[in-house]
Amino acid sequence: MGWMKKDLLALSDLTKEEIEFILKTADSFKEVLGRDIKKVPSLRGKTVVNLFFEPSTRTRTSFELAAKRLSADVVNITTTASSITKGESLLDMARNIEALQANIIIVRHPSSGVPYLLSRALKQSSVLNAGDGKHEHPSQGLLDLFTIIEKKGSISGLKVVIVGDIQHSRVARSDIHGLSKMGADIHVVGPPTMIPSFVTQWKVKIHYNLDKAISGADVIILLRLQMERQTKGTIPHRLTSQSRPVSQPSIIAHVGGGFFPTTREYSRLYGLNGERLAQANKDALVMHPGPINRGVEITSDVADGLSSVILDQVTNGIAVRMALLYLLSGQTNG
């Protein structure tokens, strides 16, 4: 098959065949990263713009390296030093970037749906979602799929356990959409306050006890606590102590307006340590989109241990993003 889409906005928009095509393309670019000269001329003469409205280290650097490995010209726009601070609207800013002949605009924004807004407004430039609010982070989902396949050979039938802040995680959403299309047996586990009600619409099994959920796991994906997205407020009625099942832990109570009492309590109930990891399959993979909070979501011995493929995810992110830029640039159309 060829690639016919102008934009890449979410894994929920892709078919299994489209995902496999991206991963196959990424596999060919992974070979480039092993060369002495890690560069190919595939995007020579093309311009890629990184438009990030949120802080980022891995994703922004990965996209920049991916574009440069393909010989594209790269422009990084820091919104705090842009015309946004002068009152220019987001759409006007994007249209001006398009008028400057940008071929691909990579956007990260704290509001869900912004990449969709830009994709409808821009007719020439392709839009690549690098994370929008609590919606999706498709390139992270794709690199997670790529890493699992690289290590396991296939995703179909694997027990994948996603741990933590499902409520606020765009990575969780992308992973769930991608993994379900690839045939994984998906389990989510976390505090009840961090498991959104709409998760029941997905093909997942819901747990509140990590020790039970992790038993026999092939892949464990830990999520960062999204402190910056957690807002204070009252407990929804469906999550009050009177309405929760007995099996749900006491961490449900909002203390000081948060979603859990303390990070120490969260780590005790949902942090991955060596003892818990031993309950998973012996060859289980431990993954994390980063940045990791050592001692909270994961202990250092596990993060740096033989089961961890966290740094492999980072490396594979360059290959996957090279593939996305290559495909969106129109280099292949079947």
Legacy VTK file of the C-alpha trace (Angstrom):
# vtk DataFile Version 3.0
C-alpha trace
ASCII
DATASET POLYDATA
POINTS 334 float
0.000 0.000 0.000
0.995 3.646 -0.285
0.475 6.540 2.104
-2.318 8.904 1.127
-2.972 10.960 4.290
-1.945 14.630 4.486
-1.779 14.678 8.303
-1.055 12.369 11.229
-3.320 13.311 14.110
-4.202 10.176 16.102
-3.837 6.403 16.107
-7.606 6.157 16.450
-7.774 7.503 12.876
-5.524 4.768 11.448
-6.279 1.247 10.303
-4.163 -1.712 11.315
-2.736 -1.790 7.777
-1.729 1.869 7.973
-0.020 1.302 11.322
1.863 -1.684 9.936
2.935 0.381 6.910
4.361 3.097 9.175
6.205 0.524 11.303
7.610 -1.196 8.232
8.876 2.157 6.958
10.367 2.903 10.386
12.194 -0.425 10.318
13.990 0.599 7.140
15.048 3.882 8.745
16.268 2.133 11.915
19.122 0.765 9.788
20.207 4.331 8.994
20.719 5.032 12.700
23.347 2.290 12.858
25.541 3.841 10.183
28.622 5.970 10.772
26.967 8.740 8.765
23.390 8.822 10.040
21.895 10.827 7.216
19.949 10.272 4.004
18.777 12.887 1.441
15.100 11.854 1.476
13.743 15.255 2.593
16.366 17.536 1.077
14.723 20.849 0.221
11.779 20.248 2.591
11.101 22.418 5.646
9.909 21.040 8.973
8.664 23.372 11.726
8.517 22.360 15.393
5.697 24.366 16.977
5.618 23.432 20.656
3.347 25.188 23.146
4.468 22.907 25.998
7.896 21.979 27.388
9.466 18.928 25.782
12.870 17.274 25.677
12.519 13.808 24.138
9.751 14.457 21.622
11.020 17.786 20.309
14.641 16.631 20.095
13.581 13.356 18.514
11.566 15.113 15.811
14.402 17.556 15.162
16.962 14.759 14.846
14.598 12.753 12.649
14.154 15.690 10.271
17.892 16.372 10.144
18.671 12.698 9.540
16.427 13.042 6.464
18.301 16.231 5.389
15.303 18.528 5.926
15.620 22.149 7.025
14.336 22.467 10.595
12.865 25.531 12.291
12.096 25.492 16.019
9.546 28.042 17.221
9.422 28.852 20.918
5.970 30.238 21.549
7.153 32.443 24.428
9.291 34.312 21.888
6.700 34.300 19.106
3.974 36.678 17.955
1.505 34.754 20.125
2.758 36.956 22.970
1.712 39.995 20.896
-1.853 38.799 20.537
-1.637 36.871 17.264
-4.113 34.011 17.068
-2.981 30.411 16.740
-4.617 30.085 13.312
-3.020 33.259 12.016
0.345 32.093 13.259
-0.064 28.707 11.572
-1.230 30.255 8.285
1.813 32.522 8.283
4.094 29.539 8.854
2.397 27.789 5.943
2.893 30.922 3.801
6.607 30.652 4.579
6.517 27.366 2.638
6.702 24.981 5.593
6.032 21.452 4.379
5.324 19.837 7.759
4.257 21.508 10.997
4.758 19.436 14.135
2.526 20.771 16.889
2.266 20.116 20.609
-0.419 21.972 22.511
-2.015 21.762 25.977
-5.519 21.892 24.460
-7.016 18.739 22.973
-8.045 19.079 19.338
-5.633 21.816 18.252
-3.922 19.629 15.591
-7.354 18.903 14.075
-8.116 22.623 13.978
-4.842 23.330 12.179
-5.228 20.424 9.766
-8.568 21.829 8.584
-7.203 25.360 8.239
-3.961 24.496 6.423
-4.303 23.277 2.844
-0.646 22.861 1.869
1.293 22.098 5.053
0.952 18.704 6.709
0.184 18.661 10.432
1.775 16.105 12.737
0.396 15.815 16.256
3.165 15.709 18.873
0.658 15.566 21.726
-2.554 17.515 22.273
-3.891 17.981 25.772
-5.313 14.749 27.155
-6.204 13.426 23.701
-3.390 11.540 21.934
0.354 11.319 21.333
0.426 9.193 18.155
4.169 9.128 17.492
4.778 7.880 21.042
2.156 5.183 20.543
3.815 4.122 17.298
7.292 3.953 18.802
5.898 1.870 21.663
4.391 -0.566 19.140
7.658 -0.608 17.194
9.669 -1.392 20.337
7.364 -4.234 21.395
7.497 -5.822 17.948
11.279 -5.400 17.830
11.655 -7.239 21.145
8.779 -9.725 20.949
8.318 -10.293 17.219
4.575 -9.690 17.393
1.963 -7.935 19.511
-1.005 -10.226 18.922
-1.964 -12.119 22.084
0.488 -10.350 24.403
-0.742 -9.285 27.832
0.048 -5.577 28.055
-0.507 -3.807 31.374
-0.700 0.007 31.357
-0.165 1.445 34.834
-0.975 4.808 36.337
-2.585 8.071 35.330
-4.900 6.877 32.555
-7.201 9.852 33.102
-4.690 12.480 31.967
-2.391 10.454 29.701
-2.447 11.010 25.951
0.170 8.250 25.676
-2.269 5.781 27.241
-4.932 6.663 24.696
-2.596 6.255 21.725
-1.171 3.024 23.127
-4.620 1.567 23.736
-5.846 2.424 20.231
-2.701 1.025 18.633
-2.373 -2.078 20.778
-6.024 -3.028 20.366
-5.726 -2.839 16.581
-2.634 -5.044 16.746
-4.411 -7.715 18.810
-2.990 -7.216 22.306
-4.753 -8.243 25.515
-4.816 -4.847 27.232
-5.126 -4.257 30.973
-5.214 -0.843 32.662
-4.548 -0.369 36.359
-4.424 2.670 38.599
-6.258 4.604 41.298
-10.004 4.756 40.591
-9.692 8.556 40.424
-7.334 8.117 37.467
-9.379 5.583 35.504
-11.849 7.595 33.369
-15.385 6.316 32.964
-15.117 6.192 29.171
-12.334 3.589 29.383
-15.131 1.011 29.516
-15.759 1.807 25.835
-12.292 0.518 24.940
-11.191 -3.081 24.585
-9.442 -3.186 27.948
-9.712 -4.897 31.295
-9.795 -2.550 34.294
-7.932 -3.212 37.556
-7.292 -1.253 40.743
-4.773 -3.694 42.246
-1.377 -3.684 40.534
-0.190 -6.963 42.059
-3.144 -8.824 40.562
-3.020 -7.044 37.214
0.684 -7.604 36.642
0.581 -11.376 37.029
1.667 -13.021 33.771
2.250 -9.709 31.989
4.346 -9.666 28.817
4.676 -5.889 28.664
4.311 -3.284 31.428
3.870 0.340 30.346
4.238 2.803 33.200
2.821 6.303 32.889
4.136 9.532 34.338
1.939 11.225 36.896
0.525 14.193 34.976
0.691 16.702 37.833
0.367 19.662 35.463
-2.947 18.331 34.090
-4.523 17.403 37.404
-7.016 20.025 38.521
-8.449 20.475 41.922
-12.110 19.776 42.522
-14.622 17.668 44.324
-14.916 13.941 43.902
-17.474 12.934 41.264
-20.437 11.150 42.857
-19.593 7.891 41.122
-16.216 7.875 42.892
-17.340 8.561 46.446
-16.652 6.001 49.151
-20.349 5.141 49.319
-20.493 4.133 45.659
-17.133 2.489 45.007
-16.777 -1.305 45.011
-15.158 -2.759 48.121
-12.222 -3.993 46.026
-11.141 -0.443 45.179
-8.363 0.955 47.413
-8.700 3.872 49.797
-6.432 5.987 47.592
-9.651 7.164 45.955
-10.057 10.036 48.404
-9.036 13.455 47.173
-6.624 14.973 49.661
-6.032 18.686 49.201
-7.852 18.560 45.875
-5.477 15.984 44.339
-6.149 12.570 42.821
-4.205 10.629 45.464
-3.017 11.360 49.022
0.767 11.516 48.478
3.349 10.339 45.976
4.577 7.971 48.671
1.125 6.368 48.862
0.930 6.210 45.065
4.333 4.518 44.908
3.323 1.991 47.562
0.214 0.949 45.645
1.184 1.494 42.001
4.957 1.865 41.769
6.868 -0.886 39.961
9.688 -2.469 41.948
11.673 -5.670 41.589
9.327 -7.679 43.786
6.304 -6.740 41.703
8.142 -7.243 38.431
8.865 -10.846 39.478
5.117 -11.563 39.199
5.191 -10.810 35.478
6.600 -13.185 32.869
10.377 -13.625 33.063
10.910 -11.949 29.700
8.477 -9.100 30.364
9.330 -5.679 28.950
9.222 -2.577 31.121
8.369 0.624 29.245
7.853 4.294 30.106
7.292 7.302 27.801
9.413 9.519 30.053
10.347 11.541 31.861
10.398 8.956 34.639
9.922 9.863 38.283
12.312 7.478 40.005
10.983 6.143 43.267
7.415 7.071 42.366
6.305 5.243 39.205
9.369 3.000 39.067
12.376 2.135 41.197
15.870 2.702 39.837
16.774 -0.997 39.860
13.833 -1.706 37.513
14.321 1.392 35.344
17.961 0.456 34.782
17.450 -3.317 34.824
17.555 -5.953 32.101
13.789 -5.846 31.558
13.775 -2.128 30.868
13.565 -0.980 27.234
13.019 2.682 28.105
16.153 3.884 26.305
15.333 1.622 23.341
12.036 3.506 23.095
13.943 6.786 22.850
16.183 5.489 20.059
13.283 3.911 18.198
11.447 7.206 18.418
13.873 8.710 15.905
13.260 5.908 13.375
9.485 6.114 13.780
9.474 9.894 13.413
11.728 9.659 10.377
9.119 7.355 8.859
6.276 9.763 9.657
8.081 12.771 8.187
9.030 10.774 5.108
5.453 9.594 4.525
3.836 12.974 5.197
6.283 14.668 2.845
4.641 12.775 -0.020
7.675 10.693 -0.903
5.476 7.656 -1.466
1.974 7.513 -2.848
1.694 3.867 -3.735
LINES 1 335
334 0 1 2 3 4 5 6 7 8 9 10 11 12 13 14 15 16 17 18 19 20 21 22 23 24 25 26 27 28 29 30 31 32 33 34 35 36 37 38 39 40 41 42 43 44 45 46 47 48 49 50 51 52 53 54 55 56 57 58 59 60 61 62 63 64 65 66 67 68 69 70 71 72 73 74 75 76 77 78 79 80 81 82 83 84 85 86 87 88 89 90 91 92 93 94 95 96 97 98 99 100 101 102 103 104 105 106 107 108 109 110 111 112 113 114 115 116 117 118 119 120 121 122 123 124 125 126 127 128 129 130 131 132 133 134 135 136 137 138 139 140 141 142 143 144 145 146 147 148 149 150 151 152 153 154 155 156 157 158 159 160 161 162 163 164 165 166 167 168 169 170 171 172 173 174 175 176 177 178 179 180 181 182 183 184 185 186 187 188 189 190 191 192 193 194 195 196 197 198 199 200 201 202 203 204 205 206 207 208 209 210 211 212 213 214 215 216 217 218 219 220 221 222 223 224 225 226 227 228 229 230 231 232 233 234 235 236 237 238 239 240 241 242 243 244 245 246 247 248 249 250 251 252 253 254 255 256 257 258 259 260 261 262 263 264 265 266 267 268 269 270 271 272 273 274 275 276 277 278 279 280 281 282 283 284 285 286 287 288 289 290 291 292 293 294 295 296 297 298 299 300 301 302 303 304 305 306 307 308 309 310 311 312 313 314 315 316 317 318 319 320 321 322 323 324 325 326 327 328 329 330 331 332 333
